[in-house]
Amino acid sequence: MDEIEKRKEVYGICGECNEPGTGENWCQSCNAKRFEENFKNWTSGNKDIDELIQHSQLNAVHYKTCLEWIPYEKFQNVTYITRGGFGKIYSAKWPEGYIREWDIENQKWKRRIYHKVALKSLDNSFEINTDFLNEIKSYLQIYVWNIVYCYGITQDPNTKDYMMVSYYFKNGNLRNFYLNNSDNIKLCRLSKIANGLLNIHNSERIHKDFHSGNILCDTSFSISDLGMCQPANNKEKSDKKEGVYGVLPYMAPEVLRGYQYTKAADIYSFGIIMNEFLSEEIPFNDIPHDHILAIKICRGLRPKISEDIPKFLVDLIMKCWDFNAENRPSVKELYQILKLWNQEDEKSDSEIRAQMNEYYEKIREKKLKNRSNENESDSIKTHPQAIYTSRLLNFKDLPEPVNSSDLSSFQINADYIPSVSENLISECFDVQFSESEFGSVNHNYLSPITLIKQSADEKSANKQPAVEQPIRSHGSTPKMKYLNKKNQEKLKN
C-alpha cells in the first residue's frame, strides 16, 4: 500500500478537495489556503515571529503543528504561578480556545473553547532571540502526546515580552506531584517519561536541560522546556568561557567540564530524575550548588539512593550515572527495560510486583511520619544556595570525571533479584537486538534483565551472584475519520 492509500485509510478523505487527509480531521492543502488568506489580518509586530507562525500554518499536517498569533486580550484570569530560569509562568483562561479542525458546513474553525492554558514569558524577548524561537520550533518538530503541546505566541502588553501559549498542567511539575501525591504506578510513569525522551532522541535532538522541573503532570507526564533542545549532530563544542545552562544536580560531569552535550548527558539527567522520583528526595537540596559541588560531582559524588528503592531499580539508576558517557544505556534500552518491568508489575503474582508493593508501603510510612512531624522532613529543607532553575554555570579547573568507589564496585545482590519469566526475557532479547526501528544498538550491552536472568540461574545452581558488568557502549471511504491505535499502526507499516 503506497503512502496516499495509507493516508486515505487512516485519515479518510477531505470533504472539500476529496484528497486523503494528512492528519486527524485535517487537510494540509485546504487549510493552508485558509490560513494564507488570513495573513493580512494579523501581525505579532515581529517579522521573525510572523514568519514562524505563517510557516507552521502553511505546513501543518495536524492541528498540533499549527501555531496562532493570539492577542493578549483574548485571555482571562491571567494568574502568576512561578518564575523559571529565564522568565515567568502564568495560568490563564482562553475562551476562544485552540483550533481543532475546519467546519465545512459552517465555514469556520472548530475550536476547543474555554481552555485553560499556561503562558510562559522569556525575559527581554521584546528583542526576540533564538532561544525563544528554537523552543517553539522544537515543539513543532516533536509533536507527540508526551511532549508539551504549544498553541501559539502572545505578548505581554506591559513588559512587551513575548510569551509561549501551551497546555496547562494542573499538577505542576514532577516534584510538585510526588511531594503532594501518593502514587503506586511509578514504573509506568518512569517508562512514559523515558518514552518522551525517546521521542526527542529519535528526532535526532537532545534536550540539554532535563530535570524534574521540566516534567509536567496532569493525567499523564509530559516533557517541556525544549528551548535548549538542539540537533544531535551539532558538533559545536561548549565554550568554557561562556559556560553552560542548566540545573547543577542534573548535569552530567562531562558537560560541567565543557565537553559537547550528547544524548548520553540526557541519560545521566534521567538517572537523577529517576532516583529523585523513587526516593522522593530533592537531589543535593541541603548543600550549596556551587563550584565545590561541581568538583565533587566530577569526582563521583551522586545523590543519596534511598534504601527503600528495590535493588533492580538501583542498578539501572547507577548505570545512568556512570562517569563515562559510553557506559550509559541508550534511552531506547531504558524505555524497553522500564516498560517490561512495568508489565511485570501489573501481574499480581510477580516478584517485581511484590518488591514494588513493599517499596510503596515504605514510602507511605515515610510520608505519614514526615506529616506528623514536619520538622523531621529532609525533603522539604532546602539550602538557600540550592538553585533548581536553569542558569548559566561556568566552573573552572574541574577534575577529570571518575566514578566513586561505591558506584564502580556496585554489586547486584541476589537476595533482591526479581524473578522474571522466560517470555519476558525473550521479549527483552527481541527488543534488545532489533535495529529496524531504533537504529544500531550495542550488542555487548548487558541489560539489567539479562543480569537478572544470569543471577537467577547462578542462584539456582548455588553459585555466587553475578557482579555487574560495565556497559561497553552504548467499502466507501469515510470523511476525515478519527485516528485510532489500529489506524496508527497501519500508517507506520
C-alpha positions as a LaTeX table, in Angstrom:
\begin{tabular}{lrrr}
\hline
Residue & $x$ (\AA) & $y$ (\AA) & $z$ (\AA) \\
\hline
Met1 & 0.00 & 0.00 & 0.00 \\
Asp2 & 1.51 & 3.35 & $-1.01$ \\
Glu3 & 1.57 & 6.44 & 1.19 \\
Ile4 & $-1.54$ & 8.02 & $-0.32$ \\
Glu5 & $-3.59$ & 4.87 & 0.19 \\
Lys6 & $-2.38$ & 4.60 & 3.78 \\
Arg7 & $-3.41$ & 8.18 & 4.48 \\
Lys8 & $-6.81$ & 7.56 & 2.90 \\
Glu9 & $-7.39$ & 4.51 & 5.08 \\
Val10 & $-6.15$ & 6.16 & 8.27 \\
Tyr11 & $-7.42$ & 9.74 & 7.93 \\
Gly12 & $-10.20$ & 9.45 & 5.36 \\
Ile13 & $-10.68$ & 11.99 & 2.58 \\
Cys14 & $-11.19$ & 15.73 & 2.71 \\
Gly15 & $-14.82$ & 16.79 & 2.24 \\
Glu16 & $-13.73$ & 19.72 & 0.05 \\
Cys17 & $-10.91$ & 18.56 & $-2.24$ \\
Asn18 & $-11.58$ & 14.79 & $-1.98$ \\
Glu19 & $-7.87$ & 14.14 & $-1.37$ \\
Pro20 & $-6.60$ & 11.98 & 1.52 \\
Gly21 & $-6.30$ & 13.77 & 4.84 \\
Thr22 & $-2.90$ & 14.50 & 6.34 \\
Gly23 & $-3.90$ & 14.24 & 10.00 \\
Glu24 & $-6.83$ & 13.77 & 12.33 \\
Asn25 & $-9.66$ & 15.75 & 10.65 \\
Trp26 & $-7.03$ & 17.81 & 8.83 \\
Cys27 & $-6.27$ & 18.58 & 5.17 \\
Gln28 & $-2.97$ & 20.41 & 4.82 \\
Ser29 & $-3.55$ & 21.88 & 1.36 \\
Cys30 & $-7.07$ & 23.21 & 2.05 \\
Asn31 & $-6.21$ & 24.61 & 5.47 \\
Ala32 & $-3.02$ & 26.23 & 4.17 \\
Lys33 & $-5.10$ & 28.29 & 1.72 \\
Arg34 & $-7.41$ & 29.43 & 4.51 \\
Phe35 & $-4.52$ & 30.45 & 6.72 \\
Glu36 & $-2.77$ & 32.28 & 3.90 \\
Glu37 & $-5.88$ & 34.31 & 3.11 \\
Asn38 & $-5.89$ & 35.48 & 6.74 \\
Phe39 & $-2.22$ & 36.56 & 6.93 \\
Lys40 & $-3.17$ & 40.16 & 6.16 \\
Asn41 & $-5.43$ & 40.32 & 9.21 \\
Trp42 & $-2.83$ & 39.86 & 11.95 \\
Thr43 & 0.78 & 40.55 & 12.94 \\
Ser44 & 2.85 & 39.97 & 16.05 \\
Gly45 & 4.85 & 43.09 & 15.38 \\
Asn46 & 7.96 & 41.00 & 14.81 \\
Lys47 & 8.94 & 39.73 & 11.36 \\
Asp48 & 10.66 & 36.56 & 12.65 \\
Ile49 & 7.68 & 35.52 & 14.76 \\
Asp50 & 5.25 & 36.26 & 11.91 \\
Glu51 & 7.31 & 34.09 & 9.57 \\
Leu52 & 7.49 & 31.26 & 12.12 \\
Ile53 & 3.71 & 31.25 & 12.66 \\
Gln54 & 2.97 & 31.54 & 8.93 \\
His55 & 5.37 & 28.71 & 8.13 \\
Ser56 & 3.69 & 26.47 & 10.73 \\
Gln57 & 0.23 & 27.23 & 9.33 \\
Leu58 & 1.19 & 26.62 & 5.70 \\
Asn59 & 2.90 & 23.33 & 6.51 \\
Ala60 & 0.73 & 21.96 & 9.33 \\
Val61 & $-0.31$ & 18.35 & 8.69 \\
His62 & $-2.13$ & 18.15 & 12.02 \\
Tyr63 & $-3.73$ & 20.66 & 14.39 \\
Lys64 & $-0.90$ & 20.10 & 16.88 \\
Thr65 & 1.65 & 21.57 & 14.45 \\
Cys66 & $-0.36$ & 24.72 & 13.81 \\
Leu67 & 0.59 & 27.88 & 15.70 \\
Glu68 & $-1.50$ & 31.04 & 16.09 \\
Trp69 & $-0.81$ & 34.64 & 16.97 \\
Ile70 & $-3.07$ & 35.15 & 19.99 \\
Pro71 & $-3.71$ & 38.76 & 21.11 \\
Tyr72 & $-3.19$ & 39.07 & 24.87 \\
Glu73 & $-6.68$ & 40.49 & 25.38 \\
Lys74 & $-8.09$ & 37.11 & 24.33 \\
Phe75 & $-7.04$ & 35.69 & 27.73 \\
Gln76 & $-8.93$ & 35.95 & 31.00 \\
Asn77 & $-7.94$ & 35.44 & 34.65 \\
Val78 & $-4.21$ & 35.63 & 33.99 \\
Thr79 & $-2.56$ & 34.44 & 37.22 \\
Tyr80 & 1.12 & 34.33 & 38.15 \\
Ile81 & 2.34 & 30.80 & 39.04 \\
Thr82 & 6.10 & 30.85 & 39.39 \\
Arg83 & 9.37 & 32.01 & 37.93 \\
Gly84 & 11.53 & 29.75 & 35.78 \\
Gly85 & 15.17 & 30.16 & 34.87 \\
Phe86 & 14.58 & 32.71 & 32.14 \\
Gly87 & 11.10 & 34.09 & 32.63 \\
Lys88 & 7.73 & 33.97 & 34.40 \\
Ile89 & 4.93 & 31.42 & 34.07 \\
Tyr90 & 1.22 & 32.23 & 34.33 \\
Ser91 & $-2.07$ & 30.37 & 34.01 \\
Ala92 & $-4.99$ & 31.83 & 32.04 \\
Lys93 & $-8.38$ & 31.01 & 30.57 \\
Trp94 & $-8.67$ & 31.16 & 26.78 \\
Pro95 & $-12.43$ & 31.33 & 25.98 \\
Glu96 & $-11.94$ & 31.09 & 22.21 \\
Gly97 & $-9.63$ & 28.09 & 22.54 \\
Tyr98 & $-7.30$ & 26.43 & 20.07 \\
Ile99 & $-8.08$ & 25.26 & 16.53 \\
Arg100 & $-9.09$ & 21.61 & 16.15 \\
Glu101 & $-10.49$ & 21.33 & 12.61 \\
Trp102 & $-12.34$ & 23.14 & 9.82 \\
Asp103 & $-16.13$ & 23.11 & 9.97 \\
Ile104 & $-17.08$ & 22.66 & 6.31 \\
Glu105 & $-20.80$ & 23.21 & 6.88 \\
Asn106 & $-20.43$ & 26.49 & 8.77 \\
Gln107 & $-17.20$ & 27.57 & 7.07 \\
Lys108 & $-15.30$ & 28.38 & 10.24 \\
Trp109 & $-12.76$ & 26.81 & 12.59 \\
Lys110 & $-13.95$ & 24.41 & 15.26 \\
Arg111 & $-12.13$ & 25.17 & 18.49 \\
Arg112 & $-11.63$ & 23.72 & 21.98 \\
Ile113 & $-13.40$ & 26.54 & 23.80 \\
Tyr114 & $-12.84$ & 27.80 & 27.37 \\
His115 & $-9.47$ & 26.13 & 27.58 \\
Lys116 & $-7.03$ & 26.70 & 30.45 \\
Val117 & $-3.50$ & 27.43 & 29.24 \\
Ala118 & $-0.04$ & 28.26 & 30.52 \\
Leu119 & 1.70 & 31.46 & 29.43 \\
Lys120 & 5.48 & 31.29 & 29.56 \\
Ser121 & 7.42 & 34.52 & 29.09 \\
Leu122 & 11.07 & 34.91 & 28.22 \\
Asp123 & 12.85 & 37.83 & 29.82 \\
Asn124 & 13.76 & 40.66 & 27.44 \\
Ser125 & 12.22 & 38.81 & 24.49 \\
Phe126 & 10.77 & 42.03 & 23.08 \\
Glu127 & 14.11 & 41.86 & 21.28 \\
Ile128 & 13.37 & 38.32 & 20.20 \\
Asn129 & 16.26 & 35.88 & 20.39 \\
Thr130 & 16.98 & 32.44 & 19.01 \\
Asp131 & 16.34 & 30.65 & 22.34 \\
Phe132 & 12.65 & 31.58 & 22.29 \\
Leu133 & 12.21 & 30.72 & 18.60 \\
Asn134 & 14.16 & 27.47 & 18.97 \\
Glu135 & 11.86 & 26.31 & 21.73 \\
Ile136 & 8.78 & 26.94 & 19.59 \\
Lys137 & 10.38 & 25.17 & 16.61 \\
Ser138 & 11.28 & 22.18 & 18.79 \\
Tyr139 & 7.66 & 21.73 & 19.87 \\
Leu140 & 6.58 & 21.76 & 16.21 \\
Gln141 & 9.18 & 19.19 & 15.22 \\
Ile142 & 8.40 & 16.77 & 18.06 \\
Tyr143 & 4.63 & 16.66 & 18.33 \\
Val144 & 3.73 & 13.57 & 20.33 \\
Trp145 & 1.42 & 13.15 & 23.31 \\
Asn146 & 4.21 & 13.17 & 25.93 \\
Ile147 & 5.82 & 16.41 & 24.73 \\
Val148 & 4.10 & 19.63 & 25.81 \\
Tyr149 & 1.73 & 20.97 & 23.15 \\
Cys150 & 2.26 & 24.60 & 22.09 \\
Tyr151 & $-0.76$ & 26.55 & 20.77 \\
Gly152 & 0.89 & 29.77 & 19.72 \\
Ile153 & 2.50 & 33.03 & 20.81 \\
Thr154 & 1.25 & 36.18 & 22.53 \\
Gln155 & 2.83 & 39.32 & 24.01 \\
Asp156 & 2.63 & 40.84 & 27.48 \\
Pro157 & 1.33 & 44.39 & 26.86 \\
Asn158 & 3.20 & 45.75 & 29.92 \\
Thr159 & 6.68 & 44.24 & 29.58 \\
Lys160 & 6.44 & 43.69 & 25.81 \\
Asp161 & 7.97 & 40.24 & 26.39 \\
Tyr162 & 6.71 & 37.52 & 24.08 \\
Met163 & 5.03 & 34.53 & 25.68 \\
Met164 & 4.56 & 30.94 & 24.58 \\
Val165 & 0.99 & 29.66 & 24.99 \\
Ser166 & 0.82 & 25.97 & 25.87 \\
Tyr167 & $-1.19$ & 23.28 & 27.62 \\
Tyr168 & $-1.77$ & 23.87 & 31.33 \\
Phe169 & $-0.76$ & 21.04 & 33.70 \\
Lys170 & $-2.85$ & 21.19 & 36.86 \\
Asn171 & $-0.47$ & 19.07 & 38.95 \\
Gly172 & 2.57 & 21.21 & 38.22 \\
Asn173 & 5.94 & 19.58 & 37.73 \\
Leu174 & 7.24 & 16.19 & 38.81 \\
Arg175 & 8.49 & 17.50 & 42.16 \\
Asn176 & 5.13 & 19.11 & 42.96 \\
Phe177 & 3.49 & 15.82 & 42.07 \\
Tyr178 & 5.49 & 13.45 & 44.28 \\
Leu179 & 5.56 & 15.84 & 47.25 \\
Asn180 & 1.78 & 16.24 & 47.20 \\
Asn181 & 0.52 & 12.86 & 45.99 \\
Ser182 & 0.80 & 9.19 & 46.83 \\
Asp183 & 1.42 & 7.13 & 43.74 \\
Asn184 & 1.65 & 3.39 & 43.13 \\
Ile185 & 2.35 & 3.27 & 39.39 \\
Lys186 & 5.83 & 4.73 & 39.33 \\
Leu187 & 7.25 & 2.15 & 36.92 \\
Cys188 & 4.52 & 3.11 & 34.48 \\
Arg189 & 5.26 & 6.80 & 34.90 \\
Leu190 & 9.01 & 6.32 & 34.51 \\
Ser191 & 8.51 & 4.34 & 31.31 \\
Lys192 & 6.36 & 7.16 & 29.91 \\
Ile193 & 8.97 & 9.78 & 30.79 \\
Ala194 & 11.58 & 7.60 & 29.09 \\
Asn195 & 9.27 & 7.32 & 26.08 \\
Gly196 & 9.08 & 11.11 & 25.88 \\
Leu197 & 12.86 & 11.36 & 25.90 \\
Leu198 & 12.98 & 8.57 & 23.32 \\
Asn199 & 10.78 & 10.65 & 21.02 \\
Ile200 & 13.22 & 13.55 & 21.37 \\
His201 & 16.26 & 11.36 & 20.68 \\
Asn202 & 14.53 & 9.60 & 17.79 \\
Ser203 & 14.09 & 13.00 & 16.18 \\
Glu204 & 17.89 & 13.29 & 16.42 \\
Arg205 & 17.69 & 16.02 & 19.03 \\
Ile206 & 18.97 & 16.41 & 22.58 \\
His207 & 17.03 & 18.05 & 25.42 \\
Lys208 & 20.04 & 19.64 & 27.19 \\
Asp209 & 18.10 & 20.86 & 30.24 \\
Phe210 & 16.40 & 17.73 & 31.54 \\
His211 & 15.32 & 17.93 & 35.19 \\
Ser212 & 12.23 & 17.31 & 37.33 \\
Gly213 & 11.02 & 20.89 & 36.87 \\
Asn214 & 10.71 & 20.25 & 33.14 \\
Ile215 & 8.45 & 17.21 & 33.53 \\
Leu216 & 4.86 & 18.42 & 33.83 \\
Cys217 & 1.98 & 16.41 & 35.27 \\
Asp218 & $-1.72$ & 16.15 & 34.55 \\
Thr219 & $-3.35$ & 12.77 & 33.99 \\
Ser220 & 0.00 & 11.81 & 32.47 \\
Phe221 & 3.51 & 13.25 & 32.32 \\
Ser222 & 4.96 & 15.37 & 29.51 \\
Ile223 & 8.38 & 16.88 & 28.85 \\
Ser224 & 8.64 & 20.65 & 28.50 \\
Asp225 & 11.22 & 23.42 & 28.09 \\
Leu226 & 12.77 & 22.38 & 24.80 \\
Gly227 & 14.41 & 25.78 & 24.37 \\
Met228 & 17.88 & 24.30 & 24.81 \\
Cys229 & 16.99 & 21.35 & 22.58 \\
Gln230 & 19.40 & 21.07 & 19.64 \\
Pro231 & 20.17 & 18.73 & 16.74 \\
Ala232 & 22.08 & 15.67 & 17.94 \\
Asn233 & 24.60 & 16.07 & 15.11 \\
Asn234 & 25.56 & 19.58 & 16.22 \\
Lys235 & 29.34 & 19.34 & 16.52 \\
Glu236 & 29.90 & 22.69 & 18.20 \\
Lys237 & 31.77 & 22.35 & 21.47 \\
Ser238 & 30.57 & 24.11 & 24.60 \\
Asp239 & 32.53 & 27.30 & 25.16 \\
Lys240 & 34.19 & 27.02 & 28.56 \\
Lys241 & 34.48 & 30.79 & 28.75 \\
Glu242 & 30.75 & 31.24 & 28.37 \\
Gly243 & 29.74 & 28.19 & 30.42 \\
Val244 & 26.63 & 26.05 & 30.08 \\
Tyr245 & 23.00 & 26.49 & 31.10 \\
Gly246 & 21.28 & 24.02 & 33.37 \\
Val247 & 20.44 & 22.89 & 36.91 \\
Leu248 & 23.66 & 21.67 & 38.54 \\
Pro249 & 22.46 & 18.45 & 40.29 \\
Tyr250 & 21.10 & 17.09 & 36.99 \\
Met251 & 24.09 & 17.92 & 34.78 \\
Ala252 & 26.49 & 15.21 & 33.59 \\
Pro253 & 30.09 & 15.68 & 34.76 \\
Glu254 & 31.47 & 15.87 & 31.22 \\
Val255 & 29.08 & 18.74 & 30.45 \\
Leu256 & 30.22 & 20.60 & 33.56 \\
Arg257 & 33.77 & 20.33 & 32.24 \\
Gly258 & 32.76 & 21.97 & 28.96 \\
Tyr259 & 32.52 & 18.95 & 26.70 \\
Gln260 & 29.90 & 18.59 & 23.99 \\
Tyr261 & 26.37 & 17.84 & 25.17 \\
Thr262 & 25.28 & 14.41 & 23.87 \\
Lys263 & 22.29 & 12.10 & 24.22 \\
Ala264 & 24.22 & 10.31 & 26.97 \\
Ala265 & 24.13 & 13.53 & 29.04 \\
Asp266 & 20.32 & 13.38 & 28.88 \\
Ile267 & 20.57 & 9.79 & 30.17 \\
Tyr268 & 22.62 & 10.95 & 33.17 \\
Ser269 & 19.88 & 13.52 & 33.89 \\
Phe270 & 17.24 & 10.79 & 33.57 \\
Gly271 & 19.07 & 8.77 & 36.23 \\
Ile272 & 18.98 & 11.74 & 38.63 \\
Ile273 & 15.27 & 12.26 & 37.90 \\
Met274 & 14.54 & 8.55 & 38.37 \\
Asn275 & 16.26 & 8.47 & 41.75 \\
Glu276 & 14.51 & 11.68 & 42.86 \\
Phe277 & 11.09 & 10.33 & 41.87 \\
Leu278 & 11.65 & 6.98 & 43.61 \\
Ser279 & 13.33 & 8.33 & 46.74 \\
Glu280 & 11.05 & 11.40 & 46.86 \\
Glu281 & 14.06 & 13.44 & 47.94 \\
Ile282 & 15.33 & 16.51 & 46.07 \\
Pro283 & 18.94 & 15.94 & 44.91 \\
Phe284 & 21.59 & 17.87 & 46.85 \\
Asn285 & 18.96 & 20.07 & 48.48 \\
Asp286 & 20.92 & 20.55 & 51.70 \\
Ile287 & 24.15 & 21.98 & 50.26 \\
Pro288 & 25.09 & 24.96 & 48.06 \\
His289 & 25.03 & 24.42 & 44.29 \\
Asp290 & 28.45 & 25.89 & 43.75 \\
His291 & 31.94 & 25.18 & 42.44 \\
Ile292 & 32.63 & 22.75 & 45.30 \\
Leu293 & 29.60 & 20.62 & 44.39 \\
Ala294 & 30.65 & 20.63 & 40.72 \\
Ile295 & 34.10 & 19.33 & 41.75 \\
Lys296 & 32.52 & 16.61 & 43.89 \\
Ile297 & 30.20 & 15.52 & 41.05 \\
Cys298 & 33.22 & 15.15 & 38.76 \\
Arg299 & 34.89 & 13.10 & 41.49 \\
Gly300 & 31.93 & 10.72 & 41.61 \\
Leu301 & 29.51 & 12.22 & 44.11 \\
Arg302 & 25.90 & 11.32 & 43.35 \\
Pro303 & 22.63 & 11.94 & 45.22 \\
Lys304 & 21.74 & 9.61 & 48.07 \\
Ile305 & 19.88 & 6.49 & 46.97 \\
Ser306 & 17.11 & 5.59 & 49.39 \\
Glu307 & 17.39 & 2.14 & 50.91 \\
Asp308 & 13.66 & 1.77 & 50.19 \\
Ile309 & 14.22 & 1.57 & 46.42 \\
Pro310 & 14.30 & $-2.02$ & 45.08 \\
Lys311 & 17.81 & $-3.09$ & 44.09 \\
Phe312 & 16.92 & $-3.84$ & 40.47 \\
Leu313 & 15.98 & $-0.17$ & 40.07 \\
Val314 & 19.11 & 0.97 & 41.91 \\
Asp315 & 21.15 & $-0.94$ & 39.34 \\
Leu316 & 19.55 & 0.94 & 36.47 \\
Ile317 & 19.96 & 4.31 & 38.18 \\
Met318 & 23.65 & 3.71 & 38.73 \\
Lys319 & 24.19 & 2.70 & 35.13 \\
Cys320 & 22.78 & 6.07 & 34.09 \\
Trp321 & 25.19 & 7.78 & 36.49 \\
Asp322 & 28.40 & 6.30 & 35.09 \\
Phe323 & 31.06 & 9.00 & 34.61 \\
Asn324 & 31.87 & 7.52 & 31.19 \\
Ala325 & 29.13 & 8.57 & 28.80 \\
Glu326 & 29.74 & 5.49 & 26.63 \\
Asn327 & 28.87 & 3.24 & 29.57 \\
Arg328 & 25.37 & 4.63 & 30.00 \\
Pro329 & 22.40 & 2.83 & 28.41 \\
Ser330 & 20.59 & 4.39 & 25.49 \\
Val331 & 17.13 & 5.83 & 26.03 \\
Lys332 & 15.74 & 3.04 & 23.89 \\
Glu333 & 17.21 & 0.49 & 26.29 \\
Leu334 & 15.91 & 2.45 & 29.27 \\
Tyr335 & 12.40 & 2.65 & 27.86 \\
Gln336 & 12.14 & $-1.00$ & 26.92 \\
Ile337 & 13.51 & $-2.20$ & 30.28 \\
Leu338 & 11.15 & 0.04 & 32.26 \\
Lys339 & 8.23 & $-0.91$ & 30.03 \\
Leu340 & 8.86 & $-4.61$ & 30.58 \\
Trp341 & 9.29 & $-4.18$ & 34.33 \\
Asn342 & 6.02 & $-2.25$ & 34.40 \\
Gln343 & 4.32 & $-5.15$ & 32.61 \\
Glu344 & 5.64 & $-7.46$ & 35.34 \\
Asp345 & 4.45 & $-5.02$ & 37.99 \\
Glu346 & 0.93 & $-5.34$ & 36.62 \\
Lys347 & 0.95 & $-9.10$ & 37.34 \\
Ser348 & $-0.39$ & $-9.86$ & 40.81 \\
Asp349 & 1.95 & $-12.83$ & 41.38 \\
Ser350 & 5.24 & $-11.39$ & 40.08 \\
Glu351 & 8.31 & $-10.77$ & 42.21 \\
Ile352 & 8.61 & $-7.25$ & 40.83 \\
Arg353 & 5.05 & $-6.55$ & 41.97 \\
Ala354 & 5.90 & $-7.85$ & 45.46 \\
Gln355 & 9.00 & $-5.67$ & 45.71 \\
Met356 & 7.22 & $-2.59$ & 44.40 \\
Asn357 & 4.34 & $-3.09$ & 46.87 \\
Glu358 & 6.88 & $-3.26$ & 49.70 \\
Tyr359 & 8.54 & $-0.09$ & 48.37 \\
Tyr360 & 5.20 & 1.79 & 48.14 \\
Glu361 & 4.35 & 0.85 & 51.71 \\
Lys362 & 7.70 & 2.19 & 52.97 \\
Ile363 & 7.19 & 5.45 & 51.08 \\
Arg364 & 3.69 & 5.83 & 52.52 \\
Glu365 & 5.01 & 5.26 & 56.04 \\
Lys366 & 7.75 & 7.84 & 55.50 \\
Lys367 & 5.24 & 10.42 & 54.27 \\
Leu368 & 2.97 & 9.84 & 57.26 \\
Lys369 & 5.94 & 10.28 & 59.60 \\
Asn370 & 7.00 & 13.49 & 57.88 \\
Arg371 & 3.49 & 14.91 & 58.01 \\
Ser372 & 3.17 & 14.12 & 61.73 \\
Asn373 & 6.44 & 15.91 & 62.42 \\
Glu374 & 7.16 & 18.36 & 59.64 \\
Asn375 & 10.45 & 19.43 & 61.22 \\
Glu376 & 11.90 & 15.96 & 60.58 \\
Ser377 & 11.29 & 16.06 & 56.83 \\
Asp378 & 14.60 & 16.29 & 54.94 \\
Ser379 & 12.77 & 16.52 & 51.65 \\
Ile380 & 11.39 & 19.99 & 52.36 \\
Lys381 & 14.56 & 21.54 & 53.86 \\
Thr382 & 16.41 & 23.35 & 51.10 \\
His383 & 19.68 & 25.23 & 51.42 \\
Pro384 & 19.30 & 28.89 & 50.37 \\
Gln385 & 22.05 & 28.39 & 47.75 \\
Ala386 & 20.47 & 25.25 & 46.28 \\
Ile387 & 19.08 & 26.51 & 42.98 \\
Tyr388 & 16.65 & 24.43 & 40.90 \\
Thr389 & 16.04 & 26.78 & 37.98 \\
Ser390 & 18.26 & 26.83 & 34.89 \\
Arg391 & 21.10 & 29.33 & 34.96 \\
Leu392 & 24.48 & 29.95 & 33.39 \\
Leu393 & 27.17 & 27.82 & 35.06 \\
Asn394 & 30.83 & 28.49 & 34.42 \\
Phe395 & 33.14 & 26.38 & 36.60 \\
Lys396 & 36.89 & 26.48 & 36.05 \\
Asp397 & 39.50 & 23.75 & 36.54 \\
Leu398 & 37.14 & 20.86 & 37.26 \\
Pro399 & 38.83 & 17.45 & 37.65 \\
Glu400 & 38.53 & 14.66 & 35.11 \\
Pro401 & 35.30 & 12.76 & 35.86 \\
Val402 & 35.53 & 9.43 & 37.71 \\
Asn403 & 33.13 & 7.07 & 39.41 \\
Ser404 & 33.13 & 6.94 & 43.19 \\
Ser405 & 34.18 & 3.66 & 44.79 \\
Asp406 & 30.54 & 2.99 & 45.67 \\
Leu407 & 29.45 & 3.38 & 42.06 \\
Ser408 & 32.26 & 1.38 & 40.43 \\
Ser409 & 32.07 & $-1.57$ & 42.84 \\
Phe410 & 28.29 & $-1.89$ & 42.89 \\
Gln411 & 27.09 & $-5.49$ & 43.00 \\
Ile412 & 23.73 & $-6.95$ & 42.22 \\
Asn413 & 22.53 & $-8.66$ & 45.38 \\
Ala414 & 20.86 & $-11.98$ & 44.55 \\
Asp415 & 18.59 & $-11.61$ & 47.57 \\
Tyr416 & 16.91 & $-8.68$ & 45.78 \\
Ile417 & 16.78 & $-10.14$ & 42.27 \\
Pro418 & 13.19 & $-10.27$ & 40.96 \\
Ser419 & 12.21 & $-13.47$ & 39.18 \\
Val420 & 11.38 & $-12.84$ & 35.54 \\
Ser421 & 9.51 & $-15.15$ & 33.22 \\
Glu422 & 11.23 & $-16.72$ & 30.22 \\
Asn423 & 8.73 & $-14.99$ & 27.92 \\
Leu424 & 9.67 & $-11.60$ & 29.36 \\
Ile425 & 13.39 & $-12.33$ & 28.97 \\
Ser426 & 12.84 & $-13.48$ & 25.39 \\
Glu427 & 10.84 & $-10.33$ & 24.68 \\
Cys428 & 13.66 & $-8.25$ & 26.09 \\
Phe429 & 16.14 & $-10.03$ & 23.85 \\
Asp430 & 13.88 & $-9.40$ & 20.85 \\
Val431 & 13.78 & $-5.72$ & 21.72 \\
Gln432 & 17.46 & $-5.54$ & 22.57 \\
Phe433 & 18.71 & $-6.66$ & 19.19 \\
Ser434 & 16.08 & $-5.09$ & 16.94 \\
Glu435 & 17.64 & $-2.42$ & 14.72 \\
Ser436 & 14.77 & $-1.76$ & 12.34 \\
Glu437 & 13.03 & 0.94 & 14.38 \\
Phe438 & 15.71 & 2.45 & 16.58 \\
Gly439 & 18.87 & 2.05 & 14.51 \\
Ser440 & 22.04 & 0.36 & 15.69 \\
Val441 & 22.20 & $-0.93$ & 19.24 \\
Asn442 & 25.03 & $-2.15$ & 21.41 \\
His443 & 25.17 & $-5.94$ & 21.25 \\
Asn444 & 27.71 & $-6.00$ & 24.09 \\
Tyr445 & 25.33 & $-4.25$ & 26.45 \\
Leu446 & 24.42 & $-6.45$ & 29.41 \\
Ser447 & 20.96 & $-5.21$ & 30.33 \\
Pro448 & 19.51 & $-5.36$ & 33.85 \\
Ile449 & 17.08 & $-8.08$ & 32.72 \\
Thr450 & 19.99 & $-10.11$ & 31.34 \\
Leu451 & 21.74 & $-9.70$ & 34.69 \\
Ile452 & 18.56 & $-10.75$ & 36.49 \\
Lys453 & 18.43 & $-13.90$ & 34.33 \\
Gln454 & 22.11 & $-14.69$ & 34.93 \\
Ser455 & 21.83 & $-14.12$ & 38.66 \\
Ala456 & 18.71 & $-16.26$ & 38.90 \\
Asp457 & 20.47 & $-19.08$ & 37.02 \\
Glu458 & 23.54 & $-18.82$ & 39.26 \\
Lys459 & 21.47 & $-18.68$ & 42.39 \\
Ser460 & 19.62 & $-21.85$ & 41.41 \\
Ala461 & 22.99 & $-23.53$ & 40.81 \\
Asn462 & 24.26 & $-22.44$ & 44.28 \\
Lys463 & 26.80 & $-20.10$ & 42.73 \\
Gln464 & 27.84 & $-16.62$ & 43.82 \\
Pro465 & 25.69 & $-13.82$ & 42.39 \\
Ala466 & 26.91 & $-12.16$ & 39.22 \\
Val467 & 28.87 & $-8.95$ & 39.55 \\
Glu468 & 27.56 & $-6.13$ & 37.44 \\
Gln469 & 29.41 & $-5.82$ & 34.17 \\
Pro470 & 30.18 & $-2.39$ & 32.78 \\
Ile471 & 28.21 & $-1.29$ & 29.75 \\
Arg472 & 30.63 & $-1.17$ & 26.86 \\
Ser473 & 28.76 & 1.29 & 24.63 \\
His474 & 26.19 & 2.23 & 24.06 \\
Gly475 & $-16.39$ & $-0.21$ & 1.09 \\
Ser476 & $-16.65$ & 3.53 & 0.98 \\
Thr477 & $-14.02$ & 5.84 & 2.33 \\
Pro478 & $-15.15$ & 7.83 & 5.39 \\
Lys479 & $-14.86$ & 11.60 & 5.58 \\
Met480 & $-11.98$ & 12.56 & 7.87 \\
Lys481 & $-12.42$ & 9.77 & 10.40 \\
Tyr482 & $-10.66$ & 9.97 & 13.75 \\
Leu483 & $-7.30$ & 8.34 & 14.19 \\
Asn484 & $-7.14$ & 5.32 & 16.46 \\
Lys485 & $-4.42$ & 2.88 & 17.53 \\
Lys486 & $-5.22$ & 0.40 & 14.79 \\
Asn487 & $-5.02$ & 3.09 & 12.15 \\
Gln488 & $-1.78$ & 4.44 & 13.62 \\
Glu489 & $-0.18$ & 1.02 & 13.26 \\
Lys490 & $-1.33$ & 0.80 & 9.64 \\
Leu491 & 0.29 & 4.13 & 8.91 \\
Lys492 & 3.57 & 3.01 & 10.47 \\
Asn493 & 3.59 & $-0.18$ & 8.43 \\
\hline
\end{tabular}
